[in-house]
Amino acid sequence: MLTRGGTVRVQIHSQFEMVDYVQVVSDRVGKLAGMDEDTVHWIGVAVRESVINAIKHGNREDYAKLVTVEFSFVPSDDPRELVVRVLDQGAGFDPGEIADPLAPENILKSSGRGIFFMRSFMDDVVLRRRTEGGMEVRLVKKLATTGA
């Protein structure tokens, strides 16, 4: 278990081949935090989905546009949460307009479940349009605490 926090920042070009690299970093960060294998796996799924969305929908697979992924343990002096921020350089979107993947008309569609998965596997998910352009997806997973 970590006793002090910090931030790991990864910046990649918008190409799907880099998603596996981000996955390796995500898995390692989860293990450093003392999370069990299942938790590490599901965080990895949420991070992958977010990065894939940033590449595909945010940056429209434009190699020149970057995706930034930050893994932070907060607060830094006594970490209680793992916060993952995924930033793209795209046009952004209105999170309120996301279709419900469980609605009957969407149930058989082959895409549209990424944000649903993120919300299912993480303790908190915030999607917001950045003032400087692009989107930020903020994923939070609470860390196990050693009780008193």
Buried (B, 14 or more C-beta within 10 A) or exposed (E): EBEEBEEBEBEBBBEEEBBEEBBEBBBEBBEBBEBEEEBBBBBBBBBBBBBBBBBBBBBEEBEEBBBBBBBBBBEEEEBEBBBBBBBBBBEBBEBEEEEEBEEEEEEEEEEBBBBBBBBEBBEEBEBEBEEEEBBBBBBBBEBEEEEE
